[in-house]
Amino acid sequence: MSRTQTRQVLIGLLYAADINGDFSENFFLSQSASFPTESGEEAKVISEDDRDFLWDILRGIMDNKSVLDNYISEGSEGWTIDRIGRVELAVLRGAIYELLFRKDIPIEVVVNEAVENSKRFGKEDSY
């Protein structure tokens, strides 16, 4: 599984957490690591490296959710967190976490992945 696919799984997990109002580790552990891909086929098995990458980001988001949401609120003129679509919010939380805390990932990669995932999963004009 690629990092791109791993980020897609991340978006699914964050979306589910937001819907359930539960960003706990127990919630994430209870969720399946296999999410449908764009074509509707089952996702590939997540490698140990990809699982570590995914859990690093999930834990980081759990630990820094209020910081991330504050960045989103401050940068969203005329929008509150409650008004932002849940898919878009999942993309933003993941991307902002990577930008702030994962210095090993180039900014261009984070931004490109966020835009592509917004196009792929978000509303028509969300990117």
Solvent accessible surface area in square Angstrom, and as a share of the most:
residue,aa,sasa,rsa
1,M,43,0.19
2,S,56,0.36
3,R,101,0.37
4,T,45,0.26
5,Q,46,0.20
6,T,1,0.00
7,R,14,0.05
8,Q,27,0.12
9,V,3,0.02
10,L,6,0.03
11,I,12,0.06
12,G,19,0.18
13,L,7,0.04
14,L,0,0.00
15,Y,87,0.33
16,A,20,0.15
17,A,0,0.00
18,D,30,0.16
19,I,83,0.42
20,N,90,0.46
21,G,66,0.64
22,D,51,0.26
23,F,33,0.14
24,S,47,0.30
25,E,68,0.30
26,N,119,0.61
27,F,21,0.09
28,F,6,0.03
29,L,108,0.54
30,S,81,0.52
31,Q,58,0.26
32,S,66,0.42
33,A,47,0.36
34,S,50,0.32
35,F,49,0.20
36,P,89,0.56
37,T,39,0.23
38,E,123,0.55
39,S,85,0.55
40,G,54,0.52
41,E,119,0.53
42,E,121,0.54
43,A,15,0.12
44,K,129,0.55
45,V,133,0.76
46,I,7,0.04
47,S,53,0.34
48,E,131,0.59
49,D,107,0.56
50,D,12,0.06
51,R,100,0.36
52,D,85,0.44
53,F,7,0.03
54,L,7,0.03
55,W,37,0.13
56,D,59,0.30
57,I,1,0.00
58,L,1,0.00
59,R,108,0.40
60,G,8,0.07
61,I,0,0.00
62,M,42,0.19
63,D,119,0.61
64,N,33,0.17
65,K,56,0.24
66,S,89,0.58
67,V,65,0.37
68,L,0,0.00
69,D,21,0.11
70,N,80,0.41
71,Y,106,0.40
72,I,5,0.03
73,S,50,0.32
74,E,126,0.56
75,G,64,0.62
76,S,24,0.16
77,E,162,0.73
78,G,68,0.66
79,W,119,0.42
80,T,84,0.49
81,I,38,0.20
82,D,137,0.71
83,R,139,0.51
84,I,21,0.10
85,G,19,0.18
86,R,118,0.43
87,V,32,0.18
88,E,22,0.10
89,L,5,0.03
90,A,2,0.01
91,V,8,0.05
92,L,65,0.32
93,R,6,0.02
94,G,4,0.03
95,A,14,0.11
96,I,27,0.14
97,Y,15,0.06
98,E,5,0.02
99,L,63,0.31
100,L,54,0.27
101,F,91,0.38
102,R,39,0.14
103,K,163,0.69
104,D,97,0.50
105,I,16,0.08
106,P,74,0.47
107,I,117,0.59
108,E,128,0.57
109,V,61,0.35
110,V,3,0.02
111,V,72,0.42
112,N,85,0.43
113,E,23,0.10
114,A,20,0.15
115,V,50,0.29
116,E,64,0.29
117,N,3,0.02
118,S,10,0.07
119,K,100,0.43
120,R,76,0.28
121,F,73,0.31
122,G,21,0.20
123,K,131,0.55
124,E,166,0.75
125,D,124,0.64
126,S,38,0.25
127,Y,142,0.54
